[in-house]
Amino acid sequence: MGHLCFSFMIGTNLLSLLFTLCFAVDSISPSKSIRDGTTLVSKGGSFELGFFSPGSSENRYLGIWYKNIPIRTVVWVANRCNPINDSSGILMINNTGHLVLLGQNKSVVWWINSAKHAPSATVELLDSGNLVLRDAGTYLWQSFDYPSDTLLPGMKMGWDLRTGIKRSFSAWKNSEDPCPGDFTYGIEMERDTYPEAYVRKGTAKYYRTGPWNGLRFSGSPELRPNPLYSFDFVYNDEEVYYMYNLQNESVISRIVLNQTTSTRDRLTWIEADQTWRAYSSVPRDLCDNYGVCGANGKCIIGENPVCQCLKGFKPKSQEKWNLMDWSLGCVRNKPLSCQERYKDGFVKFVGLKLPDTTHSWVNKSMNLKECRTKCLSNCSCMAYTSSDIRGGGTGCAIWFGDLIDIRQFPAAGQDLYIRMSASELESGGKVKTAMIIAVSVAVVFSVVLLVGYYLHRNRRKLKERDLKLYGV
């Protein structure tokens, strides 16, 4: 375990003996501090807090890392963009109960400005990896509310709607600089929209999980009950967040953003190999790249090309589409009957990753029939579905404008009802009717042939029997 160590000398006329008293601590009070070279260690020995230098850098940072892993794996950094240039760092609680990090000449490098005046507050490193500032059992501040690049078990990714705290993640710039790079991950939502998680590179959307459908994110069919971890998504008037917990506490696993590979990885520590092994990574394939098929297109891995227009749509530029440039997406074959909106209808698509929810609306109390009516009453509404697929489906989610970033799954995904004009539905109905008629005629013709053959065969048998009867 990490230790605080104090040295003292006992001298005699024969020799001098140096005694070092070391003991592990998991918290500090206003009368104590942590200096560069000493650490806090959580009670169970899982995590350690102290000063470190990443890679070959000589800069010093205050961070938290796994205690019992030989490869130092930092999961949180306090002064990400404000390093200390020497070993003068001190973490302490000042006389007003605020947590401060001091550098050269006692200059303030990083601090926690708690709203409450708490001169008796203490700082504790929990076995979850959470650093907390507490006063009489109340958390005044916690590092889990201000994550770096790592999502640990029990940590919430999302919004606290009461306090306005947004818990999102940002990758390190590189292995020697923990300052946030341009790779970020978090839950995004506006008022009454359908929340989902995005990975961004800068301001551009890079990967999207799809909205939560009651069981999993619609774009993550692999997110199912498993022996490694459980997961939950909370969406109410107070909070919106995703969280996971490990099924076996002896397992060490984390989710991290990797700036170098541009991936969001779930990594698990393999003790036998002394290494981190990837359990899963996204983006997984071309279809996970945000909006690869453009507006109103869908991506299908295994198809050539991978991009297709949704039924009822055609490429906006056939020339570019033929060159496998799908960026312009697809447009409708026939315009909607907006002035006669009740003549419009819907086509059911199955097995989809639901579209980007930036321009969406959700109501948890409506049923699917009410959802259809709601969508049909608004000419801007392009699609609808159940917001929660559990128990046959409840709630309502509707989309406005172009449908972006849809992919087709072979054995998973979700239903989506996409609006079509009356003329499109009629032409589709005529084709369907023609097919039914053609199949029916073929069946009737086959039956007639079989009956004719059966009668012909029976007549021959009767004739042969009569000939034998008369000895012919």
N, C-alpha and C positions, 0 to 999 in steps of 0.2 A: 504493500500500500504506500501511497505518498505520505510524507511525514513533515512535521515541523521539527526542526532540530536545534538544540541549544547546546553550545559547547562551554565548558568551564575547566579551569586548571587547578589541580591540587598539588602544591609543592612540598617537598621534603628536602632534607639535606643530602639525601641519597639520589633522588630522582624526581622527575616531574611527570605526573600522569595526566593525560587528557581524557576526560570523560565526555561523551556525547549522549545526551538524553534525547531520544526521538520518540514521537508518538503521532498517531494518525488523528486528524481532525476533519470533520465534515462541515463545520460552520465557523463563522467568526462573529464576534460581538463588537460594539463600538470601541472597546478597549483593545481590540486585536487587529491585525492586518496580515495580508499575504504579500510577501516580497518575492521578487524574482529569485528563483532557486528553492522556494517552498511551495507546497501545494495543498489543496483541499482534496479529500478523497471521500466519496459517498460511503455511507455506513456499510453497505454490502460489498464494497470494493469494486463496483462495476465501472465507475467513471472517476476521472481526476480533472481538477481545474488547476491551471498554472500558466506560466509563461513559456512560450516556445518560439522557435524560428523555423519557418517552413522552408523545405528544400535547402538550397545553398544560401538562402538569404540570411543576413545578419540582423534584420529587423526583428523586434520582439513584439509578440502579441499575447493577449490574455485569451485563453481558449479552454475548451472542454474536450477531452478525448477518452477513448476506451482505456481503462486501467490495465486490463490483463491481456491485451493484444500486443505482441512484439512490434508489429508495424504501427507506428503512431498514426492513429486515424482520428483527426480532429472533426468534431461534429458541430461545434459552435465557436464563434469568435466575437469578442466584445468590440475591440477597436479595429474593425476590418480595414478601414481606409486611413487610419491614423496610428501608424506603428511607433514604437519607442525605439530609439536608435542605440540604446545601451541597456544595461541590466539594472537601471534605476527604478523600474516599475514597482508600484505599491498599490494593492487593492485594499480599500478600507471603507468604513462607514463613518461619515463625518458627524459633527455634533448635532446636526438637524435630522439625522437618520437617513441621509441620502448615500447611496453607494457610489463611490468615485474611484477612478483609476488615475494615479499620478505618474508622471514621467520625470524627465530631467528638471531639476530646480523646483520640484513639487508642482509643476504645471499640470493642469487638468487635461487628461488625454481623452477620457470617456467618463460619463456619469449617468446615473439614473435619477431623474427629478420626480420623486414620488409626490403625489398630491397631498399626502398626509404627513404632518409633522410627527415623526416617530423616533425620538432620541434613543429608545430602547430596542430598536429593530435589530434583527440578526440576519445574516446571510447563510444559507445552507445549500449544499449540493446534494440533491436527492439521487437515489439509486436509478431513477429513470433517465438521468442525464439533465434534469431540469435544475437550473440555478434559481433560487427563490429568495426574495427579500420579504421577510415576514415580521409581523408585529402582533404578538398575542394570538397566534394561530391564523391570522388573516394575511393573505398574500397581497403585498403592496405592489409587487412587480415579479415577473418570472421570465426567464430566457425563452421558454416555450412560446411566448407571445411575440418574440422577435427572432425568428429562426435565421440561420445562415443558408447553407446549401443542403442540409440534411433533415429529412423527416424521420424522427425516431418513433418507436411504439408509444402510444399514449399521447402523442403530440397532435394538436388539431391544425389542419390546413383549411383556412376559410376565414369567415367574418364573424366578429362579435358585434351584432347590430346594436347592442346596448351601449357599448363603449366606443364603437367605431374602429376597433383594432382589426387590422387586416393581416392575417398570418400567411405570408407568401414566401417563396424561396428564391434565392439567386445564387448561381454558380460562382465559384472563385474565378478571377481573371485568368489565373494560371496556377501552377503548382507552388509558386513562390509568392503569390500575391492573393490574399483572401478577400480583397476588395471586390464588390460585386461586378461580375462581367455583364454581358448583354443577354444572358440565358436565364430566364425566370419561369417560375411555375406557381400557379395559384388558382383559386376559385374566382370566377368572374360572374357578376350579375348586376343588373339594374333593377329598379323597383318593378315587381310583378313579372320579371322575366324568368326563364327556366335556367337555373344555375348549372354550370359545368366548369371543368378545369381546363386551363390552357397552358401550354408551354409557348413562350415567346422568345424570339431572338431580336433584341431591341424592342421596337414597337410592333414588329410584324408577327402575326400568328404563325406558329411553326408546327404545333401538334395540338390536337383537341381530343379530350376523353369521350366526348358526347355527354349529354345530360344524364343525371341519375334517374333511373326508372323504377326505383323501389327495391331492386335486387342488385343492380350494378350500373356502372356507366355504360350507356348504350353502345359506345365504341370500344368497349373492353370486354368481349365475351368470355375471355379467359379469367375474369375476375369472379371466381366462384368459391364456395366453401372449400377449404384445403387444410392439410395438416400443419402448414407453416404458420399461418396467421388468420385472424378474423378481421372483419372490417365493418365499418358503419358509416352512414351518411345522415347527418341531422340537418333538417331544413324546417325551421319554424320562425316565429316572429322575433326571437331573441338571437338565434345563431344559425349559421349555415357553415357546415364544415364536414370534412372527410377525416377519418381516423382509423388506424389499425392497431391491433395488439397481437403479440406473439402467442401462439398456442402453447409453446414450450419455453419457459423462461431461461432454460439453459442454452437456447439458440440465440445467436447474435445476428441480427438482420437490420438493414436500414435502407431507406430510399434516398438517393443522392442525385443531384444535377451535375453532369459532367460537361464542362465547357469544351474540353478537347475533342470529345467524340460527338458532341451535340446530342446526347441522349439523357433520358431520365431512367436511372437504373435501380432495380432492387438487388442489393448485394447481400450475401450470406457468408459469414466467416466459417471456413472449413478448417477446423483445428488440426486434422491429420496432415493437411497440405500446407498449413500456415499461410493461407491466402484468402482473399475475398473472391467469391465466385458469383457471377451474374445469375440471378434467379429469373429475371425478366428485364427487358429493355424496350423502350419506345423512343422514337418511331420504330415499328417492327419491319415495315416494308414501304414500298412506294405509295400505297394507298393510305398510309398513315400521315403522309405529308399533307399539310393543310391545303385544302382547295385545289388539289392537283388536277381535277377534271373541270374546274371552272363552275360557273353558275348552272344549276339544273342538270348537272352531269353526275354520274355515279362511277365509282372505281371498283373494279372486280379483279382481284388477284387470280391469275390463271387464264384470263382472257387476253386475246391479242387483237386490238390494243386493249389496255387495261381500262380505258375510259369509254363510257357509252353515255349517250343522252338518255334521260328518263323517257319512258313511254309517253308519247304526246308532245315530245320536244325534238328539235333537230339542231345540228351544229350552227352556231351563229356565223361562222366562216367555214364552209366545207373545205376550202382550199387549205387553210391552216390545220384543220382537223385531220386531213389526209396526211399532213406532214408531222402528225403527232404533237402538234402544238394545241393544247386544249384550254389555254388560258382564257379565251373569250367565252368558253362555255356554250350553253345551248339556249335556244329560244323556243317559244311555243309554235307548234304547227298551225294552230288556229287560236285567235285571240279569245279571251274570256268574254262572256256576255254580261259585262258589268252593268249595263242599263237594265238588263233583265236577269239579275243575279240569281233568282230562284230557278232559272232554267239551267244554271251550272250544276255540275255534280262532282263526284269524287271517284278516283280510281285507287284501289287498295294496293299498296306495295308492301312486301313482306321481307323480313330478314335484313333490315337496314341499320346502319349507324345514322341516328337522327341528325338533321341539319344543324348548322351553327345557330345557336339560340340568341344571338345578339339582338335580333329583331323578332322577339317572341313574346308571348303572354301566357301565363299559367294560372289556373284556378283549381284548387285541390278538391273542391266540393262538387263539381259538375260531373255528370256521367258522359259517356261517349256520344249518346244521341244529342244531348244538350250542347256538347262541344261542336258537333257537326252544324247545328243550327246557328251557333254563335259565329262560326267561321263563315257560313254561307251569307250571313247578314252583313258582312263587311267585305266590300269588294277588294280590299287590300290583302285579305287573308288567303294564303296560298296552300296551306296544309294544316292538318290537325291530327292528334292522336291522344291516347290516354297518357297522363303524366306519371302514373304508377301502374305497372303491369301486374302487380300481385292480385290474386283472387279474381282473375278475369278482367281486371282493369278498372281503375277509378281515376278521377281527376281529368283535367283538360289542359292540353298544351297546343297552342296554335302559332303559326309562323306567318310573317308578313314579308312580301318582296321575294327576291330570288332565294332559292334553296342552295346553300353552300356546304361543301365538304361532306357529301354523302358517299358511303361505301356499302357494298353488298357483301354480306357474310354468307358462307355456304350452309351453315347449320346453326345460326344464332341471329342476333339482331332483333329489330322491333318493327311492328306494323306502322305504316304512315299513309294517311289518306290525302292524296294530292288533288287539288282542284283542277277540273277540266271543263272546257266550254261544252255547251249542249251539242254543238255540231261535231266536236271531237268525240263525244260519247256516242252520238248517233252513228258516225262513220265506223267507230269501233264496234258498235252494236250490229251494224249491217254486215261487217266482216264476220262477226261471231255467228250471226244468223245464217249467213251463207255457208259457213263451215258446218253448222249443225244440219242444214238441209242436205249438204253434200254427203255428210256422214250417214244421215238417215237414208238417203237414196241408195247409197252403197250397201247398207245393211239389208234393206228391203230386197234389192237385186240379188244379194247373196242368198237370202232366204228362199226366194223364188227358184233360183238355180238348184239349191239343195232339195227343195220339194219336188221339182221336176225330175231330178236325178233319182230320187227315192221312188216316185211313181213309175218311171221308166223301168227301173230295176225290178219292181214288183210285177209289172206286166210280163216281163220276160220269164220270170219264175213261174207265173200262172200258165203261160203258153207252153213252157217245157213240161209242166206237170200234166196238162191236158194231152199232149202228144204221147207221153208215156202211158197214160190211162187207156188210150185207144190203140196202143201197140204200134204206133207210127214211129 
